[in-house]
Amino acid sequence: MDRYSQILQELIKNTGLEGASLVSADGLPISSVLKPGMEEDRIAAMSAAILSLGERVSEELAKGTLEQITIKARDGYVILTGVGTDAVMVVLANNNAKAGSPSYGDQKGSRET
């Protein structure tokens, strides 16, 4: 198990997240801890595309540097955060994520990576 996988597993264990993935800015998976049946390659590609689009929207609308994108769905959240300029941290949280806000775990994981 690589260092990133260990960090992601610890993040999931400590926060109650459902999954986490570290993705290159080009949309390639670096490391993931996901539920069976989730396709790491597809998640990586979609996540990088969403973050790129979010960055362009944020700049175009003069809102400054994008910090995070949160997708709220009926059964939980998908949170994307840039990690430097080379990677994206993606976390999956249910509606009962610890710390009151699903973004807590994502910020913690981003600092560690």
C-alpha positions in Angstrom: 0.0 0.0 0.0 1.4 3.4 -1.0 1.7 6.5 1.2 -1.3 8.2 -0.4 -3.5 5.1 0.1 -2.6 5.1 3.8 -3.5 8.8 4.1 -6.8 8.3 2.3 -7.7 5.3 4.5 -6.9 7.2 7.6 -9.0 10.1 6.4 -12.0 7.8 5.8 -11.6 6.1 9.1 -11.4 9.3 11.1 -14.2 11.2 9.4 -16.7 8.6 8.3 -16.3 9.5 4.6 -17.5 6.9 2.1 -14.5 7.2 -0.2 -11.6 9.3 -1.3 -9.5 9.7 -4.4 -6.4 11.7 -5.3 -6.4 12.5 -9.0 -3.9 14.3 -11.3 -4.9 17.6 -12.9 -4.9 15.7 -16.2 -7.6 13.3 -14.9 -5.5 10.3 -14.1 -5.9 8.4 -10.8 -3.0 8.7 -8.4 -4.5 6.8 -5.4 -8.1 5.9 -4.4 -10.0 4.2 -1.6 -13.5 3.6 -3.1 -16.4 1.3 -2.6 -16.4 -1.8 -4.9 -18.0 -1.1 -8.2 -16.8 2.5 -8.4 -14.6 3.1 -11.4 -11.5 4.9 -10.4 -10.6 6.0 -14.0 -14.0 7.5 -14.6 -14.1 9.3 -11.3 -10.6 10.7 -12.0 -11.5 12.0 -15.4 -14.8 13.5 -14.3 -13.3 15.1 -11.2 -10.5 16.8 -13.1 -12.9 18.1 -15.7 -15.3 19.5 -13.1 -12.5 21.2 -11.2 -11.1 22.7 -14.4 -14.5 24.1 -15.3 -15.1 25.4 -11.8 -11.7 27.3 -12.0 -12.7 28.9 -15.3 -16.2 29.9 -14.0 -14.6 31.4 -10.8 -12.1 33.4 -12.8 -14.6 34.5 -15.4 -17.1 35.7 -12.8 -14.3 37.5 -10.9 -14.6 35.4 -7.7 -10.9 34.8 -7.3 -9.1 31.5 -7.0 -11.4 28.5 -6.7 -11.0 26.7 -3.4 -13.6 23.9 -3.5 -16.5 22.5 -5.4 -19.3 20.7 -3.4 -21.9 18.7 -5.2 -24.9 17.9 -2.9 -27.1 15.1 -4.0 -30.0 13.3 -2.3 -27.7 10.6 -0.8 -24.7 12.8 0.1 -21.9 14.9 -1.2 -19.0 14.9 -3.6 -16.3 17.4 -2.6 -13.5 18.4 -4.9 -10.5 20.4 -3.8 -7.4 21.4 -5.7 -4.2 20.1 -4.2 -1.6 22.6 -5.4 -1.7 22.9 -9.2 -1.1 19.2 -10.0 -3.9 17.3 -8.3 -7.5 17.1 -7.1 -8.7 15.5 -3.9 -12.2 14.0 -4.2 -14.1 12.8 -1.2 -17.5 11.1 -1.0 -19.6 11.7 2.1 -23.1 10.6 3.2 -25.5 13.1 4.7 -24.3 12.2 8.2 -20.6 12.9 7.8 -18.7 13.7 11.0 -17.6 17.2 12.0 -20.9 18.8 10.9 -19.6 19.6 7.4 -18.2 17.1 4.8 -15.6 19.7 3.8 -13.8 19.1 7.1 -12.3 15.8 6.0 -11.4 17.1 2.6 -9.4 20.0 3.9 -7.6 17.7 6.4 -6.7 15.3 3.7 -5.5 18.0 1.3 -3.1 19.3 3.9 -1.6 15.8 4.5 -1.1 15.1 0.8 
